[in-house]
């Protein structure tokens, strides 16, 4: 089975909060972990966008994503 189809463990937290508030999720990619985190959030105080930090637990690699809460569009933080 190709590695891309296997679940990996990620630590995900909103960029504006401390890392100790992160959730551990099992997903197939950094992007999938970012979206899963946002889908589980409750109302975010009227914000239309959120930035999240996603860190793969095994490798320590980290990515930041900006997610539009209305459209679901996801892009790398810039």
DSSP file (Angstrom, degrees, kcal/mol; ACC not computed):
  #  RESIDUE AA STRUCTURE BP1 BP2  ACC     N-H-->O    O-->H-N    N-H-->O    O-->H-N    TCO  KAPPA ALPHA  PHI   PSI    X-CA   Y-CA   Z-CA
    1    1 A X              0   0    0      0, 0.0     5,-0.1     0, 0.0     2,-0.0   0.000 360.0 360.0 360.0 131.8    0.0    0.0    0.0
    2    2 A X    >   -     0   0    0      1,-0.1     3,-1.4     3,-0.1     4,-0.4  -0.311 360.0-125.3 -64.7 145.2    1.5    3.4   -0.9
    3    3 A X  G >  S+     0   0    0      1,-0.3     3,-1.7     2,-0.2    -1,-0.1   0.830 105.5  67.2 -61.6 -33.0    2.5    5.6    2.0
    4    4 A X  G 3  S+     0   0    0      1,-0.3    -1,-0.3    25,-0.0    -2,-0.0   0.757  99.1  52.4 -60.6 -24.6    0.4    8.5    0.8
    5    5 A X  G <  S+     0   0    0     -3,-1.4    -1,-0.3     2,-0.1     2,-0.3   0.542  92.2  93.8 -89.8  -5.9   -2.8    6.5    1.6
    6    6 A X  S <  S-     0   0    0     -3,-1.7     2,-0.2    -4,-0.4    21,-0.1  -0.624  81.5-111.4 -88.0 145.2   -1.7    5.6    5.1
    7    7 A X        -     0   0    0     -2,-0.3     2,-0.3    19,-0.1    21,-0.3  -0.468  33.3-167.4 -71.5 144.0   -2.9    7.7    8.1
    8    8 A X  E     -A   27   0A   0     19,-3.9    19,-2.2    -2,-0.2     2,-0.5  -0.888  24.1-108.3-126.9 160.4   -0.2    9.7    9.9
    9    9 A X  E     -A   26   0A   0     -2,-0.3    48,-2.4    17,-0.2    49,-0.5  -0.784  37.7-178.9 -96.3 131.4   -0.4   11.5   13.2
   10   10 A X  E     -AB  25  56A   0     15,-3.0    15,-2.8    -2,-0.5     2,-0.5  -0.950  24.6-142.7-128.3 146.3   -0.5   15.3   13.3
   11   11 A X  E     -AB  24  55A   0     44,-3.0    44,-2.8    -2,-0.3     2,-0.4  -0.952  29.4-175.3-103.5 126.0   -0.6   17.9   16.0
   12   12 A X  E     +AB  23  54A   0     11,-2.7    11,-2.7    -2,-0.5     2,-0.3  -0.980  11.3 158.9-130.2 134.3   -2.8   20.8   14.9
   13   13 A X  E     - B   0  53A   0     40,-1.9    40,-3.1    -2,-0.4     9,-0.1  -0.992  45.5 -94.0-148.2 155.3   -3.6   24.1   16.5
   14   14 A X  E >   - B   0  52A   0     -2,-0.3     3,-1.7    38,-0.2    38,-0.3  -0.417  36.2-125.0 -65.2 142.7   -4.8   27.6   15.6
   15   15 A X  T 3  S+     0   0    0     36,-3.5    37,-0.1     1,-0.3    -1,-0.1   0.803 107.5  57.6 -61.4 -30.2   -2.0   29.9   14.8
   16   16 A X  T 3  S+     0   0    0     35,-0.4     2,-0.3     2,-0.1    -1,-0.3   0.436 101.2  65.7 -85.3   1.7   -3.3   32.5   17.3
   17   17 A X  S <  S-     0   0    0     -3,-1.7    -4,-0.0     1,-0.1     2,-0.0  -0.823  94.1 -89.3-119.7 162.6   -3.2   30.1   20.3
   18   18 A X    >   -     0   0    0     -2,-0.3     3,-1.9     1,-0.1    -4,-0.1  -0.317  35.3-116.5 -69.3 151.4   -0.3   28.3   22.1
   19   19 A X  G >  S+     0   0    0      1,-0.3     3,-1.9     2,-0.2    -1,-0.1   0.732 108.5  73.6 -62.4 -24.2    0.8   24.9   20.9
   20   20 A X  G 3  S+     0   0    0      1,-0.3    -1,-0.3    -7,-0.0    -2,-0.1   0.600  89.3  62.3 -69.9  -6.1   -0.2   23.2   24.1
   21   21 A X  G <  S+     0   0    0     -3,-1.9    -1,-0.3    -7,-0.1    -2,-0.2   0.245  81.7 127.2 -94.8  11.1   -3.8   23.6   22.9
   22   22 A X    <   -     0   0    0     -3,-1.9     2,-0.4    -9,-0.1    -9,-0.2  -0.246  52.7-138.8 -69.5 155.4   -3.1   21.4   19.9
   23   23 A X  E     -A   12   0A   0    -11,-2.7   -11,-2.7     2,-0.0     2,-0.6  -0.910  13.0-131.2-110.7 143.5   -5.2   18.4   19.0
   24   24 A X  E     +A   11   0A   0     -2,-0.4     2,-0.3   -13,-0.2   -13,-0.2  -0.857  33.0 177.6 -96.3 125.5   -3.7   15.2   17.8
   25   25 A X  E     -A   10   0A   0    -15,-2.8   -15,-3.0    -2,-0.6     2,-0.6  -0.926  27.8-137.6-127.3 149.5   -5.4   13.9   14.6
   26   26 A X  E     +A    9   0A   0     -2,-0.3     2,-0.3   -17,-0.2   -17,-0.2  -0.947  44.4 142.1-107.4 116.5   -4.8   10.9   12.3
   27   27 A X  E     -A    8   0A   0    -19,-2.2   -19,-3.9    -2,-0.6     3,-0.1  -0.849  57.7-113.1-143.3 176.3   -5.1   11.9    8.7
   28   28 A X  S    S+     0   0    0     -2,-0.3     2,-0.3   -21,-0.3   -22,-0.1   0.666  91.8  12.1 -90.5 -19.0   -3.5   11.1    5.3
   29   29 A X  S  > S-     0   0    0    -21,-0.1     4,-2.0     1,-0.1     5,-0.2  -0.958  75.3-104.6-152.4 166.8   -1.9   14.6    4.7
   30   30 A X  H  > S+     0   0    0     -2,-0.3     4,-2.2     1,-0.2     5,-0.1   0.920 121.3  50.2 -58.9 -44.7   -1.1   17.9    6.2
   31   31 A X  H  > S+     0   0    0      1,-0.2     4,-2.4     2,-0.2     5,-0.2   0.908 108.5  51.0 -63.1 -43.5   -4.0   19.5    4.4
   32   32 A X  H  > S+     0   0    0      1,-0.2     4,-2.5     2,-0.2    -1,-0.2   0.881 109.9  50.8 -62.9 -37.9   -6.5   16.8    5.5
   33   33 A X  H  X S+     0   0    0     -4,-2.0     4,-2.1     2,-0.2    -1,-0.2   0.904 109.7  50.3 -66.2 -40.9   -5.4   17.4    9.1
   34   34 A X  H  X S+     0   0    0     -4,-2.2     4,-2.0     2,-0.2    -2,-0.2   0.931 113.5  44.9 -61.9 -46.4   -5.9   21.1    8.8
   35   35 A X  H  X S+     0   0    0     -4,-2.4     4,-2.6     1,-0.2    -2,-0.2   0.905 111.5  52.3 -66.2 -42.0   -9.4   20.7    7.4
   36   36 A X  H  X S+     0   0    0     -4,-2.5     4,-1.2     1,-0.2    -1,-0.2   0.894 109.1  51.2 -61.4 -39.9  -10.3   18.1   10.0
   37   37 A X  H  X S+     0   0    0     -4,-2.1     4,-0.5     1,-0.2     3,-0.5   0.941 112.5  44.9 -61.3 -48.3   -9.2   20.4   12.8
   38   38 A X  H >< S+     0   0    0     -4,-2.0     3,-1.1     1,-0.2    -2,-0.2   0.869 107.4  58.4 -66.6 -37.3  -11.3   23.3   11.4
   39   39 A X  H 3< S+     0   0    0     -4,-2.6    -1,-0.2     1,-0.2    -2,-0.2   0.810 106.1  50.7 -62.2 -28.9  -14.4   21.1   10.8
   40   40 A X  H 3< S+     0   0    0     -4,-1.2    -1,-0.2    -3,-0.5    -2,-0.2   0.582  90.2 103.4 -85.2 -10.5  -14.4   20.2   14.5
   41   41 A X    <<  -     0   0    0     -3,-1.1     2,-0.1    -4,-0.5     3,-0.1  -0.374  64.0-139.1 -72.1 149.9  -14.2   23.8   15.7
   42   42 A X        -     0   0    0      1,-0.3    -1,-0.1    -2,-0.1    -2,-0.0  -0.294  59.5 -37.0 -89.6-173.6  -17.3   25.6   17.0
   43   43 A X        -     0   0    0      1,-0.1    -1,-0.3    -2,-0.1     0, 0.0  -0.112  52.6-150.3 -48.7 139.8  -18.0   29.2   16.1
   44   44 A X    >   -     0   0    0      3,-0.2     3,-1.2    -3,-0.1    -1,-0.1  -0.202  50.1 -89.3-111.3  39.7  -14.9   31.3   15.9
   45   45 A X  T 3  S-     0   0    0      1,-0.2    -2,-0.0     2,-0.0     0, 0.0   0.857  83.8 -51.6  62.7  39.4  -16.3   34.7   16.9
   46   46 A X  T 3  S+     0   0    0      1,-0.2    -1,-0.2     2,-0.0     2,-0.1   0.489  93.7 147.2  80.7   2.7  -17.4   36.0   13.4
   47   47 A X    <   -     0   0    0     -3,-1.2    -1,-0.2     1,-0.1    -3,-0.2  -0.430  37.1-160.2 -71.5 147.6  -14.0   35.3   11.7
   48   48 A X  S    S+     0   0    0      1,-0.2    21,-2.3    -2,-0.1    22,-0.7   0.465  74.9  33.9-102.4  -5.7  -14.1   34.4    8.1
   49   49 A X  E     - C   0  68A   0     19,-0.3     2,-0.3    20,-0.2    19,-0.2  -0.994  60.4-169.7-150.2 148.7  -10.6   32.9    8.0
   50   50 A X  E     - C   0  67A   0     17,-2.0    17,-3.3    -2,-0.3     2,-0.5  -0.997  13.7-144.5-140.7 145.6   -8.3   31.0   10.3
   51   51 A X  E     - C   0  66A   0     -2,-0.3   -36,-3.5    15,-0.2   -35,-0.4  -0.927  21.1-170.7-108.4 135.0   -4.7   30.0   10.2
   52   52 A X  E     -BC  14  65A   0     13,-2.8    13,-2.6    -2,-0.5     2,-0.5  -0.945  18.5-138.5-127.7 148.0   -3.6   26.7   11.6
   53   53 A X  E     -BC  13  64A   0    -40,-3.1   -40,-1.9    -2,-0.4     2,-0.5  -0.911  19.3-166.9-103.7 126.8   -0.2   25.1   12.3
   54   54 A X  E     -BC  12  63A   0      9,-3.3     9,-2.7    -2,-0.5     2,-0.5  -0.967   5.0-175.8-118.8 122.8    0.1   21.4   11.4
   55   55 A X  E     -BC  11  62A   0    -44,-2.8   -44,-3.0    -2,-0.5     2,-0.5  -0.976  23.9-134.0-121.9 126.0    3.0   19.4   12.6
   56   56 A X  E  >  -B   10   0A   0      5,-2.7     4,-2.5    -2,-0.5   -46,-0.2  -0.657  16.7-147.6 -74.9 124.9    3.6   15.7   11.7
   57   57 A X  T  4 S+     0   0    0    -48,-2.4    -1,-0.2    -2,-0.5   -47,-0.1   0.855  90.3  48.5 -67.3 -36.8    4.5   14.0   14.9
   58   58 A X  T  4 S+     0   0    0    -49,-0.5    -1,-0.2     1,-0.1   -48,-0.1   0.918 126.1  23.9 -71.2 -42.9    6.9   11.4   13.5
   59   59 A X  T  4 S-     0   0    0      2,-0.1    -2,-0.2     0, 0.0    -1,-0.1   0.730  92.1-131.8 -96.9 -24.2    9.0   13.7   11.4
   60   60 A X     <  +     0   0    0     -4,-2.5    -3,-0.1     1,-0.3    -2,-0.0   0.415  53.3 150.2  83.6  -2.5    8.5   17.1   13.1
   61   61 A X        -     0   0    0     -5,-0.1    -5,-2.7    -6,-0.1     2,-0.4  -0.369  28.5-160.3 -64.5 144.1    7.8   18.8    9.8
   62   62 A X  E     -C   55   0A   0     -7,-0.2     2,-0.3    -3,-0.1    -7,-0.2  -0.974  14.8-179.0-133.9 141.9    5.4   21.7   10.1
   63   63 A X  E     -C   54   0A   0     -9,-2.7    -9,-3.3    -2,-0.4     2,-0.4  -0.974  17.2-141.9-136.3 151.4    3.2   23.6    7.7
   64   64 A X  E     -C   53   0A   0     -2,-0.3    13,-1.8   -11,-0.2     2,-0.4  -0.948  18.6-170.5-113.9 135.1    0.9   26.6    8.2
   65   65 A X  E     -CD  52  76A   0    -13,-2.6   -13,-2.8    -2,-0.4     2,-0.5  -0.972  16.0-149.1-126.7 141.5   -2.5   26.8    6.3
   66   66 A X  E     -CD  51  75A   0      9,-3.5     9,-2.2    -2,-0.4     2,-0.5  -0.945  21.2-164.7-105.6 124.9   -4.9   29.6    6.0
   67   67 A X  E     -CD  50  74A   0    -17,-3.3   -17,-2.0    -2,-0.5     2,-0.6  -0.951  17.6-139.4-120.1 125.5   -8.5   28.3    5.6
   68   68 A X  E  >  -C   49   0A   0      5,-2.6     4,-2.5    -2,-0.5   -19,-0.3  -0.727  13.8-155.2 -78.3 117.3  -11.5   30.3    4.4
   69   69 A X  T  4 S+     0   0    0    -21,-2.3   -20,-0.2    -2,-0.6    -1,-0.1   0.684  88.4  48.1 -73.0 -18.2  -14.3   29.3    6.7
   70   70 A X  T  4 S+     0   0    0    -22,-0.7    -1,-0.2     3,-0.1   -21,-0.1   0.880 126.4  22.1 -87.2 -42.4  -17.0   30.2    4.2
   71   71 A X  T  4 S-     0   0    0      2,-0.1    -2,-0.2     0, 0.0     3,-0.1   0.698  93.3-128.7 -99.0 -22.3  -15.7   28.5    1.1
   72   72 A X     <  +     0   0    0     -4,-2.5    -3,-0.1     1,-0.3     2,-0.1   0.451  52.0 155.9  83.8   0.4  -13.3   25.9    2.6
   73   73 A X        -     0   0    0     -5,-0.1    -5,-2.6    -6,-0.1     2,-0.4  -0.375  26.2-158.3 -62.6 138.2  -10.5   27.1    0.3
   74   74 A X  E     +D   67   0A   0     -7,-0.2     2,-0.3    -3,-0.1    -7,-0.2  -0.971  17.3 165.6-124.7 134.3   -7.1   26.2    1.8
   75   75 A X  E     -D   66   0A   0     -9,-2.2    -9,-3.5    -2,-0.4     2,-0.1  -0.966  42.1 -93.1-142.2 157.4   -3.8   27.9    1.1
   76   76 A X  E     -D   65   0A   0     -2,-0.3   -11,-0.3   -11,-0.2     2,-0.1  -0.437  51.2-101.4 -66.6 145.2   -0.3   28.0    2.6
   77   77 A X              0   0    0    -13,-1.8   -13,-0.1   -25,-0.2    -1,-0.1  -0.386 360.0 360.0 -63.7 146.4    0.2   30.9    5.0
   78   78 A X              0   0    0     -3,-0.1    -1,-0.1    -2,-0.1    -2,-0.0   0.427 360.0 360.0-126.8 360.0    2.2   33.7    3.4
